Amino acid sequence: MFSLDRKDLQLLGLIALVALFAPFILNPFPGDSPLALFNAGYPDLMQRFAIYGIFAIGFNILFGLTGYLSFGHAAFLGVGSYSAVWMFKLLSMNILPALILAIVVSGLFALAIGFISLRRSGIYFSILTLAFAQMSYNLAYSVLTPITNGETGLQLTLSDPRILDAANTTGSLPVTTLFGLDMNATGVLNLGGWSFQFNAGYYFCAIALICAFYIALRIFRSPFGMMLRAVKTNQNRLNYTGVNSRPYMLTAFVISGMYAGLAGGLLAATDPLVGPDRMQWTASGEVILMTILGGAGTMLGPVLGAGVIKYFENIFSKINDNVLDAWFNFLPDGVADVVIWILHLFVGKGWQLTLGAIFMLVVIFLPGGLMEGFNRLLGTRRGGDEGGGVRRRISTPAE
């Protein structure tokens, strides 16, 4: 089925189940519970889980398979977003034409950058991609303001032509749609103390994530994917055999850029406002962290890493002193003050310190990322020689 073996079908099925049932999985606590703050089952955050999962999957095709580290992938994310918003302004609020344009333009942009950058390898390749990303950021910020609207950001206006849409007589900005289905449409299911939200925009992003994961699976298992792993293993030896690896590398770079463009287009589809900050080097660093944290070269790792980072960014950043005070008000005043002062450093504005500590621990004790930890647990639970065999089998870069 789908030309995948049993194990790959299980991986695809797992991703599909988690994506489709995310409103339930991410809302484990009732709304009136003190722990409800840790729920993540609301549309905006679920959309970002799916979108940045796509971004990380695409980056993993380049970095995980070939070992080439790009510091400039945010450029493709931003180009995809700008392309999608321009399609919303000029043609239609239907998201499909916008996503197609975002993928195509990002792919062409990746072709141009990859053709130059791949003339070098190692740190020189990384620096070249970083340089192109920063040039793109500065162009969007100041030089190309008629196209990007500079630091204010490109956004919809009532005067936009939208030649395929009916005249807007509501006096308010239109919303993105899928053949008439409002991407902001949200249904709510109340069960006891739980409230589950089902958002059209999220489910479209989830379907895109499932499709992106399936395509990545096919790439990983294909002869093309094996050639990319050969590049990572020993590119010089491959070149000595008479095989020219550059076309394979350029193809992987373009595919990875198209994934980033799709993610950028989806960001614009869920929120049609894009600024140059989406192309900054920090955004490129974020996708690198996602991939390494989850497990570079694995299939589930980048999606898991994207989820962990976006969860910390959106949930832990909301825990302020008032929340901590409510949690620990049962303690004596002096003890509560000390506990709150310590935890204050790791939540709220200090959430990145917590993420940094986790990343440091993962790099030290789990060099293969969080997926290595799961593989070790799986091997331990199976025990003995059988567990060791499982560990060796599932820790290969292809998986």
CORGI-V568740 format. One record per residue. N is the residue number from 0. RES is the residue in one letter. SS is DSSP state (h for helix, s for strand, l for the rest). PSI is psi in whole degrees, 0 to 359 (none if undefined). D_CENTER is the distance of its C-alpha to the mean C-alpha in Angstrom with 2 decimals. Layout:
{{N/RES/SS/PSI/D_CENTER} {N/RES/SS/PSI/D_CENTER}}
This chain:
{{0/M/l/131/27.06} {1/F/l/18/24.32} {2/S/l/33/25.73} {3/L/l/148/23.88} {4/D/l/180/25.79} {5/R/h/317/26.11} {6/K/h/318/23.58} {7/D/h/324/20.82} {8/L/h/324/21.83} {9/Q/h/318/21.53} {10/L/h/314/17.94} {11/L/h/318/17.16} {12/G/h/322/19.32} {13/L/h/314/17.63} {14/I/h/317/14.18} {15/A/h/316/16.17} {16/L/h/314/18.22} {17/V/h/317/15.59} {18/A/h/317/13.72} {19/L/h/328/17.16} {20/F/l/17/18.71} {21/A/h/321/15.97} {22/P/h/330/18.37} {23/F/h/315/20.91} {24/I/h/322/18.99} {25/L/l/4/17.33} {26/N/l/64/20.76} {27/P/l/341/23.01} {28/F/l/142/25.36} {29/P/l/156/27.84} {30/G/l/333/27.53} {31/D/l/7/30.69} {32/S/l/146/29.69} {33/P/h/338/29.20} {34/L/h/1/26.05} {35/A/h/340/24.57} {36/L/h/334/22.70} {37/F/h/358/20.34} {38/N/l/143/19.52} {39/A/l/19/16.02} {40/G/l/41/17.00} {41/Y/l/153/17.15} {42/P/h/311/15.58} {43/D/h/315/13.70} {44/L/h/320/11.79} {45/M/h/322/11.33} {46/Q/h/318/9.98} {47/R/h/325/7.24} {48/F/h/311/6.62} {49/A/h/316/6.67} {50/I/h/312/5.09} {51/Y/h/339/1.58} {52/G/h/317/3.39} {53/I/h/316/4.97} {54/F/h/314/3.92} {55/A/h/323/4.53} {56/I/h/316/7.23} {57/G/h/318/8.66} {58/F/h/325/8.98} {59/N/h/333/10.56} {60/I/h/323/13.02} {61/L/h/303/14.38} {62/F/h/316/14.34} {63/G/h/324/14.75} {64/L/h/321/17.43} {65/T/h/340/19.25} {66/G/l/1/18.81} {67/Y/l/119/18.43} {68/L/l/113/16.36} {69/S/l/127/15.13} {70/F/l/13/15.04} {71/G/l/20/14.65} {72/H/l/342/11.43} {73/A/h/335/10.98} {74/A/h/320/14.16} {75/F/h/326/12.80} {76/L/h/314/10.16} {77/G/h/318/13.30} {78/V/h/319/15.63} {79/G/h/319/13.83} {80/S/h/314/13.99} {81/Y/h/318/17.60} {82/S/h/317/18.61} {83/A/h/316/17.55} {84/V/h/321/19.40} {85/W/h/324/22.39} {86/M/h/322/22.56} {87/F/h/324/22.67} {88/K/h/321/25.40} {89/L/h/323/27.48} {90/L/l/295/27.23} {91/S/l/158/25.94} {92/M/l/0/23.62} {93/N/s/131/22.72} {94/I/h/339/19.02} {95/L/h/310/19.67} {96/P/h/324/21.50} {97/A/h/318/18.95} {98/L/h/321/16.08} {99/I/h/314/18.55} {100/L/h/319/19.49} {101/A/h/317/15.98} {102/I/h/316/15.42} {103/V/h/311/18.96} {104/V/h/319/19.11} {105/S/h/322/15.94} {106/G/h/317/17.45} {107/L/h/320/20.76} {108/F/h/319/19.48} {109/A/h/324/17.80} {110/L/h/317/21.16} {111/A/h/314/23.10} {112/I/h/318/21.18} {113/G/h/324/20.93} {114/F/h/325/24.62} {115/I/h/313/25.59} {116/S/h/325/23.20} {117/L/l/2/23.79} {118/R/l/347/27.45} {119/R/l/163/26.64} {120/S/l/176/24.90} {121/G/h/218/23.91} {122/I/h/331/23.66} {123/Y/h/322/25.16} {124/F/h/316/22.32} {125/S/h/317/19.82} {126/I/h/321/22.12} {127/L/h/315/22.54} {128/T/h/322/18.88} {129/L/h/318/18.76} {130/A/h/317/21.94} {131/F/h/321/20.73} {132/A/h/318/17.68} {133/Q/h/323/20.14} {134/M/h/319/22.62} {135/S/h/318/20.20} {136/Y/h/314/19.48} {137/N/h/324/23.25} {138/L/h/315/24.08} {139/A/h/328/21.91} {140/Y/h/324/23.30} {141/S/h/317/26.95} {142/V/h/315/28.18} {143/L/l/38/26.62} {144/T/h/329/27.11} {145/P/h/335/28.84} {146/I/h/322/25.63} {147/T/h/348/22.99} {148/N/l/24/25.26} {149/G/h/216/24.65} {150/E/h/339/23.53} {151/T/h/326/24.19} {152/G/l/151/21.39} {153/L/s/129/21.73} {154/Q/s/169/22.41} {155/L/l/151/24.53} {156/T/l/162/28.28} {157/L/l/337/31.14} {158/S/l/0/32.79} {159/D/l/140/30.09} {160/P/l/313/31.84} {161/R/l/69/29.46} {162/I/l/338/32.12} {163/L/l/350/31.10} {164/D/l/157/30.89} {165/A/l/158/33.93} {166/A/l/137/35.30} {167/N/l/110/33.68} {168/T/l/7/36.56} {169/T/l/338/34.77} {170/G/l/4/34.60} {171/S/l/159/30.98} {172/L/l/140/27.77} {173/P/l/165/26.53} {174/V/l/157/23.34} {175/T/l/145/20.95} {176/T/s/167/22.18} {177/L/s/94/22.02} {178/F/l/47/25.68} {179/G/l/343/26.88} {180/L/s/118/24.48} {181/D/s/125/23.21} {182/M/l/342/19.43} {183/N/l/357/20.38} {184/A/l/128/22.79} {185/T/s/127/22.52} {186/G/s/146/24.88} {187/V/s/132/25.86} {188/L/s/117/27.44} {189/N/s/121/29.57} {190/L/s/105/30.72} {191/G/l/236/32.86} {192/G/l/2/31.06} {193/W/s/147/27.61} {194/S/s/113/26.00} {195/F/s/131/23.23} {196/Q/s/131/21.41} {197/F/s/108/20.49} {198/N/s/133/18.73} {199/A/h/318/18.93} {200/G/h/319/15.83} {201/Y/h/315/13.75} {202/Y/h/330/15.54} {203/F/h/316/15.02} {204/C/h/323/11.20} {205/A/h/318/11.88} {206/I/h/320/14.25} {207/A/h/321/11.99} {208/L/h/316/9.57} {209/I/h/316/12.91} {210/C/h/318/14.19} {211/A/h/321/11.37} {212/F/h/319/11.85} {213/Y/h/315/15.55} {214/I/h/319/15.65} {215/A/h/322/13.94} {216/L/h/314/16.58} {217/R/h/322/19.26} {218/I/h/316/18.36} {219/F/h/323/18.41} {220/R/h/356/21.75} {221/S/l/164/23.33} {222/P/h/327/25.92} {223/F/h/316/23.56} {224/G/h/323/21.10} {225/M/h/324/24.17} {226/M/h/322/25.21} {227/L/h/323/21.95} {228/R/h/328/22.51} {229/A/h/323/26.04} {230/V/h/317/24.91} {231/K/h/322/23.05} {232/T/h/309/26.13} {233/N/h/92/28.73} {234/Q/h/323/28.32} {235/N/h/316/31.87} {236/R/h/322/33.42} {237/L/h/319/31.64} {238/N/h/326/33.01} {239/Y/h/335/36.45} {240/T/l/356/36.54} {241/G/l/3/36.50} {242/V/l/128/32.95} {243/N/l/111/31.22} {244/S/l/346/27.61} {245/R/h/316/26.54} {246/P/h/323/26.06} {247/Y/h/317/23.78} {248/M/h/318/21.74} {249/L/h/321/21.65} {250/T/h/316/20.59} {251/A/h/321/17.64} {252/F/h/317/16.70} {253/V/h/316/17.10} {254/I/h/317/15.12} {255/S/h/319/12.15} {256/G/h/326/12.79} {257/M/h/323/13.12} {258/Y/h/315/9.72} {259/A/h/321/8.51} {260/G/h/320/11.39} {261/L/h/316/10.55} {262/A/h/319/7.29} {263/G/h/320/9.78} {264/G/h/322/12.42} {265/L/h/324/10.88} {266/L/h/319/10.44} {267/A/h/326/14.06} {268/A/h/326/15.12} {269/T/h/338/14.37} {270/D/l/92/15.76} {271/P/l/62/17.82} {272/L/s/126/18.06} {273/V/s/134/16.56} {274/G/l/170/17.85} {275/P/h/342/17.95} {276/D/h/337/16.07} {277/R/h/345/12.78} {278/M/h/5/14.17} {279/Q/l/161/15.41} {280/W/h/333/15.26} {281/T/h/328/13.69} {282/A/h/323/10.37} {283/S/h/319/10.78} {284/G/h/327/11.84} {285/E/h/316/8.91} {286/V/h/330/6.67} {287/I/h/316/10.06} {288/L/h/318/10.52} {289/M/h/313/7.57} {290/T/h/315/9.06} {291/I/h/319/12.54} {292/L/h/316/12.46} {293/G/h/321/11.53} {294/G/l/98/13.69} {295/A/l/138/13.52} {296/G/l/352/15.24} {297/T/l/166/14.77} {298/M/l/315/13.28} {299/L/l/337/12.11} {300/G/h/307/11.28} {301/P/h/322/7.72} {302/V/h/317/6.93} {303/L/h/316/9.48} {304/G/h/319/8.46} {305/A/h/319/5.19} {306/G/h/318/7.89} {307/V/h/313/10.53} {308/I/h/316/9.45} {309/K/h/329/8.69} {310/Y/h/311/11.88} {311/F/h/318/13.86} {312/E/h/321/13.01} {313/N/h/329/14.17} {314/I/l/305/16.75} {315/F/h/332/18.42} {316/S/h/343/18.69} {317/K/h/352/20.89} {318/I/l/104/23.37} {319/N/l/187/26.23} {320/D/h/326/29.84} {321/N/h/319/31.09} {322/V/h/315/28.81} {323/L/h/321/29.85} {324/D/h/321/33.45} {325/A/h/327/33.33} {326/W/h/323/32.02} {327/F/l/21/34.66} {328/N/l/350/37.63} {329/F/l/346/39.52} {330/L/l/157/39.95} {331/P/l/151/42.87} {332/D/h/312/42.24} {333/G/h/318/42.27} {334/V/h/317/40.01} {335/A/h/319/37.53} {336/D/h/320/37.44} {337/V/h/315/36.71} {338/V/h/315/33.92} {339/I/h/320/32.30} {340/W/h/321/32.70} {341/I/h/311/30.97} {342/L/h/333/28.03} {343/H/h/330/27.74} {344/L/l/339/26.57} {345/F/l/357/23.49} {346/V/l/181/22.34} {347/G/h/234/22.28} {348/K/h/346/22.00} {349/G/h/18/22.02} {350/W/h/331/18.88} {351/Q/h/335/17.53} {352/L/h/319/20.68} {353/T/h/314/19.80} {354/L/h/320/16.34} {355/G/h/320/18.21} {356/A/h/318/20.84} {357/I/h/316/18.57} {358/F/h/319/16.90} {359/M/h/316/20.50} {360/L/h/321/21.77} {361/V/h/315/19.17} {362/V/h/323/19.95} {363/I/h/312/23.65} {364/F/h/340/24.09} {365/L/l/74/21.22} {366/P/l/335/20.58} {367/G/l/8/18.69} {368/G/l/185/16.13} {369/L/h/329/16.04} {370/M/h/329/16.62} {371/E/h/322/19.84} {372/G/h/316/20.92} {373/F/h/320/20.57} {374/N/h/322/22.46} {375/R/h/318/25.12} {376/L/h/319/25.56} {377/L/h/317/25.95} {378/G/h/322/28.48} {379/T/h/318/30.32} {380/R/h/325/30.66} {381/R/h/330/32.07} {382/G/l/160/34.29} {383/G/h/207/36.70} {384/D/h/329/36.50} {385/E/h/318/34.42} {386/G/h/319/31.61} {387/G/h/322/31.82} {388/G/h/321/31.66} {389/V/h/319/28.50} {390/R/h/315/26.91} {391/R/h/326/27.92} {392/R/h/319/26.86} {393/I/h/4/23.29} {394/S/l/9/22.40} {395/T/l/152/22.66} {396/P/l/331/19.81} {397/A/l/341/19.77} {398/E/l/none/18.84}}
